[in-house]
Structures are given as C-alpha cells and as structure tokens.
Amino acid sequence: MTLNHGYAYTSHIQRGGVGVLEYLCAEFRHSGREVWAARLAAGEIELDGQTLWADQPLRAGQTLIWHRPPWTEEAVPLDFETVYEDADLLAVAKPSGLPTMPGGGFLEHTLLTLVRREWPTASPLHRLGRGTSGLVLFALNLVTASALLRDWREHRIQKSYRALAAGVAGQDTYDIRTPIGPVTHSKLGQISAASPSGKPAHSQAEVLERRAASTLFGVQIMTGRPHQIRIHLASVGLPLLGDPLYIAGGHACPDGLPGDLGYLLHAHRLELVHPATGQRLEVQATPPALLEATS
C-alpha cells in the first residue's frame, strides 16, 4: 500500500516547566507514554531546531516539532463533483467518508488535497464532518476569501441540509436553540456536545417525510457550531439514524468518535451573494437516495 509523505506537527510552547514527554502525552492524546518515548528515542522530535534524544524540561517560547514518518492512510472515497466554478469561487460536492481537512490520521486522503491538485490556490471557507456528504465552498483568491468569511461570520450565507433521524417526529417543525460547547469525553478529553454553558446555536428543522421508524428532515443552520445538526436533532430526542456518537439529549456517547461513520447527513444547498458580481448565487448538490423524499 502507498505511504503518504509524512508530516511535521509544530507546537509553540506557551508554558514552561513540563518535560517533553509529559507535554507530548498531554498535547497528542491519541498515543500513550510508551509510544511517545519510542518516538523520542527514534529522533522524531525536534526542539528549536535540535533533535531530542532524551526528555528535558520545556521553556515558554520554544518550538517543538514532531516529524511524523510517512504512514498508510485509511482507504476513503477519493473523488468529488464540481458543482460550480468561476475565477473566484469553487463549489464541490464531497462523498461521505472523505475528510474535508487533514487530521485524525488523514493527510493526503482529504478533499483539500484533492481539490488543490487542480486548484492550487483554493481555500475552504468551511468544513463538513467526515461522514457528511455534500457542498463545500472554496475561495480561489484572498479577496473572495475575506469577503465570504465576513459574510459567514455575519450569517449572510444560508446553509440547508438533509438529515435522516431515528424515530418519528411528533412535530412538523423544530426551532432548536440548544447551546453547544466542550464537554468531557473519555477518549478525547473534550468534545462538542449539548451544554448549558456552551455557545448559542440555532437550527430550524422541517419534516420532509415521516417513515416507519425514521424522519427525513430539511435543516437550516443559522450558526456553525461543530456537529451542530447532529447535536441539535439529538437534543430534541431525534438523533441521526446510525449516529455512533450523539445520543438523545445531544450528549456524546463515551465510546464514539467524531470521525465514526454510519449516519446520513448531506449539505444540500448554499445561498450567498457573489462578492465579485453582487448577484445572488445558489448552488445545490443532489442528496443520496435515502435522503430524497419518496412522495
């Protein structure tokens, strides 16, 4: 199997007084103490340009780099559909299973890598969870990126999704404002979930079709919190069908991870004002068959 090219993970030390090994174990929780000790012994860790062969105390202001050797990434769908393209903007539809950005063991098997092979200047304006399919918008220059990121912050871009929830909805519409924030997670330390002390979040869900044991929703999100639709539908007792992470109440299952697949969520439509033309632009990505209404 093909290896990727490896990656250098850079950390800027904010607080001194802790040893390199202790810092690595706390900063990169995916690996245990023995694994990090072996990486130190193999010369993979660099501090201020010098390779470390043994643990030593850190000082604030230092730069620590982990030179991760090339590795074989998990197989994922390595394709996407171009939905819209001009000199400033690119909209593509990604399949479920393909990460948008590097992270979690993925580096080259990502939408960003695939897109930049054809459009080297492309910068994603948002991201979708690995299991979410549908539209991702890229800016092709800095002027467009600046304008659209401002519109995104000021909620001038409309985002519509399709979602299949477990259970039959008792209402036709749901106006959901459950706050979302970090909560303790046994595997990750922290994860986004429903939290009384979280940040404000707002979603509107409309029933498109009731099925025997599930509900097809159209969902608009007015804010962009991590995993917002998954958390919000779960918070009203209708978690996404097959979601291994979020359960009723919007809480996180201790054994689940954000990248786990199994749910059906699709970024269906984006509406925005084109920053170069001033014209209203709407782009759509065809939902998977299970997210189409049958009547």
N, C-alpha and C positions, 0 to 999 in steps of 0.2 A: 504493500500500500504506500501511497505517496506521502512523504513528510512535507509539512509546511517549512517556512524559512526561520522559524523561531522568533522570539520577541524579547525586547528589553523593557521590563516594567520599572519605571522610575518613581521613587518616593522621595519627597523633600521632608526632612526630619523637622518637626515642629517643636518637639520637646525632648530634651536630652535626659541622660541618667539611666536609660534602659539598655540592656545588651542587645546586640544584633539578633541573636537567636530568639530572644523574647519578643523583640519587635516584629520579626518576620512571622512568628506564630500568631501574634495578635492581628497583624495587618492582612495576612493572607490565610484565612481560617480554613481554606479548603485542604490544607496539608498539615500533618502533625509535626511534633517536635523532632522525631527521628528523621523524617523526610527532609526537613529544613537543615538539620545537622549534616545530612549526607550531601545536600546541595552546597553548603558552605565548604565541606571537605573537597568537593569536586571543583571548587573555584568558580562557581556560577554567580557569586555575589560580589559586587564591586561597591566600594565606599570612597567617594571623592576621587574617582579615577584609579583607585588601587584595589586589586583583587584581595579579598579577605580569605584567609585560610583558617582562621580561628575566630571565636566570638570576641567582641570587645565592646566597651560602652560607647553609646552614640552621643553626639552633641547636637543641639539645635542649630539648624542652618546647613547641616551636611546633606549630601545627596547619595541615596542608596539605590543601586540598580541591580535587579535580578535578571541575568541573561538566561532566559529560558531556552534550552536547546530545542531544535526542531522536533515536532511531535505529529502523530497522525490524528487528524481531527475526525470526529464522528461524521458518518455519512449523512448528508441532508440533501433536499432538493436544490440543485444548483441552476435554477432558471428563474426568469421573471418576465413579465409582459410590459412593454412600453405602452402606456395609456395616452400620454400627452408629451409633446416635446416642442420647444421653440428655443430661441437664443438665450433665454433667461431661466426657463423653468423646465423641469422634467418630473413627470408623474409616472410611477411604475406600480405594478401590482405584484406583490411577492406571494409565494405559496406558504401555507402553514408548514412549520418545521424549519424554515430558513431564518436564522437570526438576522436582525437588521444591522447590528453593530458588533464589533469584536467584544468578546467577554465570555466567561464561563467555559473556557476550553476551546472557544471558536476564535479563529483569527482570519483565515482566508476563506473559510466556508461561511461567508456573510454576504448580505445584499450589498453593503457598502463596497466590498472588494470587487464584486461582480460588476456593479454599476461603474466604478472608477476605471475599469479596464476599457470602457467605451467613452466615458465622460470623465476625464481625469480631474476636472475642477468641481465635480458635483459634491455638494454638502447637504446632508439630510437635515430637514427642518423639524423633524420629529422622528419617533421610532415606534414600531409595533413590537409587542411581545413575540417571542419565537413561534408560539402556537397560533398567533393571529395572522390571518391572511388579509390581502387587500392593499389599499393605496398607501404609498409612501411618497412624499413630495420632497424634491431636491431643488436647491438653487444652484445655478450654474455660474454665478458670479457674486462678488461681495455686496454689490449694491442691492441686488434682488434678495440676498440672504438677510441683509439688515432690515429691509422694508417688511419682509414677510415674518421675520421673527418678532418685530414690533406688533404686527397685526395679530400674531399668535398670542402674544402676551396680553393684548387688549381685547381678546376674544372676538375678533372680527372675521375669523375663519370658522366656517361651520363644518362640523365633522359628524357624519352619520354612519352608523354601524348596523350590522345584522348579528343577532346573537340567539342561540338556542339554549333555553333554560330548562332545568329539570323541574317538573311539576307543572300543574295547570294554573295559570294566573287567575286570581279572583277579581282583578280589576282590569279595565281596558287600558288605563294609563297609570304611570307611576312617576311622580316628581320626587327624585331621590336626592337628599342633601346630607347624607351620612359623612361626617368628617373622616379623612383618611390620613394616617400618619404611621410612624415607625412603631412596631411592637416587637417584643422579644420572640425569637424563633430559635428552636433547639439546634438547627443545623447552620444557620446563617448569622446568628447573633441578633440581627434585626431584619424586619421585613415590613413592607407596607401592608396595612390592613385597616379595617374599621377601628377607629379610636376616638373616644370623646375629646381627647386633647390634640387631635390631628388638625390638618388644614382644611378649610372649607372646600367642598367638592359638590358639583351639581350635574346630575344626569336626568334626562327625560326619556322614559321607555314607553313605547306604544305597542300593544299586542297586534301583530300582523296575522297570526294564526294560532289557534289552540289545537293541540294534537292529543293523542290518547294519554300520554304521560309527560308531555313537554309543551313549551310555549315558544313560538318564534316571535322575537321582538325586533322592532326597529328602535335604535337608541341614538340620541344626540347627546354629546357631552359638551358642557359649557366650560369646564375646567379640564386640565390634563394631568391629573394625579396618576402615579404608577398603578397599573392594573385596575383603573377606575371602574370600568364596566363590570369586570369580574367581581370586584368587591361590592359594588353598589347593588347588583342584582342579587348577590348572596345576602346582602344586608336586609333585603325585604323577603327573604325566605325562598328565593328562586335562583340558586347558584347555577352557573353554566353546566349543562349536561356533560358529564365526564371530566369536569374540572378536578384535578387531583390536589389542588392547593386551597382554594377558598370554599368554605362551607357556610351553611346557614348562619346568618348574623354578620357575615362579612369577615369572619375570623379565619386565620390561616391554620391549616392542618399541620401539625408538627412534623409529619413525615414527608410533606410535599415541598417542591422547589419551584421557583418561578418559571424555569425553563421546561418543566414537565408538560407533556402534550396530552391530548385527549379531548379537549373542549373545542367548540365551534364558535368562532368569533371572527367577523370579517369587516374590515374598513371599507365601506361601500361607496361613500360619496364625500367629496370635498368641494366646498363653495368658497370662493375668495375673489378679491379684486386684484387683477393682474397689476403689479407695481409699475410695469413699463407702459401699458396701454390705458390703464384706468378702467378697463372693461371687466364686467363680471365674468368669472370663469367657473364652470362646473365640470368636474371630472368624476367618472364612475368606474368601478371595477365590478364585473359580474360576480355575484356570490356563488359559492359552491352549491350544488344541487340541494343539499339538505337545508340550506338557508334561503331557499326560494319558497314562497307561498304556493301551495298546490291548488288553491281555489281563488 
